[in-house]
Amino acid sequence: MKTTKMWQIVVMAVLGLLLILSGKVRGDFVFGTPENLGPIVNSSGSEYDPSISSDGLELYFQSNRPGGYGDRDLYVTTRATTEDEWSEPVNLGPVLNSSARDAGPEISSDGLSLYFNSNRAGGYGNYDLYVTTRQSIFDSWGPPVNLGPNVNSSADEISASISTDGLSLFFSDGDGLGTTARPGGYGQSDIWLTQRASLSDPWEVPVNLGPEINLSFAAGAPEISADGLSLFFSGYRPSAGGTNDLWVAMRDALDAPWNTPVNLGTSINSEPDADLNPTISPDGRMLYFASFRSGGSGYSDLWQVSIEPVVDLNGDGMVDSKDMNLMVDNWGTNEPLCDIGPTPLGDGVVNVQDLIVLSEHLFEEILPDDLVAYWKLDETEGDIAYDSTGEHVGILMGDPQWQPDGGRSAGALEQDGIDDYISTDFVLNPADGSFSVFVWIKGGAPGQVIVSQADGIGFGQTWLGIEPGSGKLMTNLVPPSVGRYIPQPLVSESVITDGRWHHIGLSWDRAYRSLFVDGIEVTRDTKALNLAPLKSSDGGLYIGADKTLETATFFSGLVDEFRIYDRPYNTMQIEALVY
């Protein structure tokens, strides 16, 4: 981590170059590996509905562990600092917990109000929303108060989430598993919003968040982020394949509509187990949730997963001046790649907050998650080209020569155009999804191949090559023929055999192929390739030769910095890779 003084110096040095504009963006981020909160917090029973305090020192949840007052009770676990372990959970006592089911705790940002739902007697429906308050964080909680008939109905109201200012309350009208939904919704359970003008005003009649958030199935357990721009929730959507998954919807401003929800993916959501009740820490660095997955202490457990900003903006494996220049070039714009601060979701504009986060990681080597293979080709001897991801070793065939001082970046590998090439194991199947491949080359001749995929099951193709007769960059990666439609190789107008270093690449998004030379998109398919899938291949790669190993296809020249990513890269990122 860099010191505060260091980033202040960086900020001061750069600010004079920048023009601050307005913009609406959201930062890129990745999730870590989910971790169980352990047997001190979790029991042999069920734990649900985590809610973290604004200082990160209190975690409220519901449990049916022994020793409670009813079917489910409210508990809290505490820690002295955010670096300490959670302590033994404490039951919130008979003032809050009843002989019925008390669940769904949600602590306010000031720590003085605790919302929850209960099916105790005296409500307006089976489950109602309640709030209990305290004078200070050192005082005891007072008697719970029903939120009243404006909010609660004859249906079920559960899983409240309060905004940072205390004026917006999100909740769901059931769990889709036998509870009663409010009329006017879209599915078995929906997410609703009630608001108030001030902390002393009554709550207004709730409004449904609409079909963008609520579909014909279940959506519930909402959790609004501290900035109000991200709404996490759990829900069942058959297209996602899970029993119950975690989702997030984002918006560009507090008065803007919600964008289409995005599934948080298989790195968090488990199959076929249910994952539910997401809650994000106020600093945006940790997501807590409940899950039925294996590896826990009971029927359902509380888990956490870190949220990390993507600080290697150009994806070259190093946070350095190239990333800094990329941020400077996009200062004040609506470029989501650079809106990484405050960590990790951004604040809607590329500004000093993003520069601070970037400076904290300067000069760190970070291999991005989408990097599936990276041969630096900086070796000085031997017959192995090592992959920096540790997954794919390249075997030198023929007699290519290491050039420790001859690369575009450090060393490079020189191939003679006769029988030299690198053979790798299987890296990826183009039919499985989008990908990008980039490499520095110097030399070459018409008809030679830079990288191809061995036949394997019979469908290997040339990813990057040089058109015979012209010396222009081309790709022969094509989908299968459909009827009379015979897809053609994509050929650029850029000659790359002039003896100078060129950064070349291919990006495929499952519809369009794009070729790049020296950071510029030099050609792209004019129409989608019928959205037809590429032919499957399980063969390895030949770097510097065609899959047939015909003599005329062997590459003659230097190769350096060979990267493969499992998603398409845009022009801005590719330009940053070069410069």
C-alpha positions, 0 to 999 in steps of 0.5 A: 500500500502506498502512503497518503503522502505519496498519493497526494504527490501523484494527485498534485502532479496530475491535476494541472493536466486535467479538465474536470467534466461531469459524467455518469459511470460505474466502476469495474470490480471482481469478487474474491473467494467466498469465506464461511464466517466460521463456527463461532458465528454460525451454528448447527441450525440456520443463520440468515439476513446479515446486516453490517453496521456502518463502522463494520463492528456489529453484524446482526442476523437471525438464527434458530439456534438453541436458547432463543425465545421463539421460532427465530430470534435476532442476534448480534456479533461484534468485534473490536476492530475490522481486523479482529475475529467476530465474537460469540453472538448475543441474543438481542433479548426478550424486548425485541424477540418474541415467541413468534419468528423475528427475522430480517434485521437491518441496522441504520447507518447511524446505528440507532434504528434496527428494522426487522420483520416479525409474525408476532400478534398485533400486526396487519398481516402475517409478517410486518415490518417493525423498528426499534431504536436506542439513544446511543450505540451504548444504550439498550434497544427500546420496545419495537414499533410497528411501521403502521398500515401505510407500509404494512398490509394484509400481505407479508412485508419482510427484509427491509433495507434502509438508505443512508439518509434514512428516508428510503426503505426497500423491502420485499413482500415475501420469499416466494415460498408460501408467503403472501405477496402484495397486490399489484406486483409482478411475481411470487415476491417483489421488491417495494420502496417506501419513502418519507420527507424527513426522519420525523415524517410518516412513511408513504404508501409503498411503490413497486420497483417495477418489471425491470427489477421484479419479474414473474418469479421471485425477487426479494431481500433487497440491500441498498448500497451506501451511495444508493446507486447499487441494489443487491437482492436475491431471487429466482430466475430460471434463465440463471439456472440457480435455485436462488441467486444473488443479483445487483442492479445499478443506476447512474444517479439517485433519480435515474431508473434502475438498469437491468439486474446482473447475476453476480456469477458462479464465483459467488452463486453456488449450484444447485444450492440457494444463496440469499440475503446479500448485504454490502459493507458501507465501505463497499469492500465486503459482501455478506450473504447467507447460503445453503452450500456445503462447507458450513456449520449448519443448514444455512450459514453466513458467508462473506466475499471481498469486492476488489476494484479492477486497478490494472486498467489495461490488463497487462498485468502491471499497475503502472504509468500506462494505467495512470495515463489511461485514467488521465485521458478519461478524466471526467468522462463516462468511462466505467473502466476508470471509475474505481473510487471510492472502492470498489463501485465508483462514484459516478465520475472519473476524478481524484477518488479514482486516482487515489485508489489507483495510486494505492496499487502503483507498481503492483503486478496483478494478473487479471482474472480474464487473462488465461495465458501470458507468455512474456518470452523473457527466458534466456535459455532452455526449451520451455516458454513459461506462462505467467498464469502458471497454467500453460507451458510452451514447448520450443520446437525446432531451434528458436533462439532466446534474445534476452535484450532483443524484445519489445519489452525485455527479452523475445524469442527469434524464430527462423521461418524453417521449423521453429515454433512453440507448442502449447497444451489446450488453452481455450475453445473459441466456440465456448465464448468471446476472447482476445489474443495479442502479441508483439512481432517483428519480421514475418513474411506473406503466408506465414502464421503467427498463431494457430490452433492445432486440429485436436478434434478436427477444427483447428484454425489460424487465429492470426496470420499474414495474408499470402502475397500482401503481408497484411494481417488477417485471421482465418477464425471463422464460424461454420458454413450455414447453407449458402453462407460461407464465412470468409477470413477477415483481412486488414489493410495493414502490412505488418512485414516491414521489419518494425515492431508491431502490436497485433491482435484479434478480438472476438465477441461471438458476433464480430471479429476485430483486428488490431495493429499498434493499438488501432482497430484496423478492420472489423466485420461489417455484419454479425456472422449470423451469430453462429458459433465457432467450430469447437476445438480442443487442440493446443496452440502453435505459436509461429506455425500453421496447424498443418506445420507446412514449411511455408507457414513457419514465422520468421522473426521475433515474438514477444509478450503473447497474451490471451484473454477470455473476453473481448477488449475494447480499443481504449484498453488495447491502445493502453497495452501498446502505449 
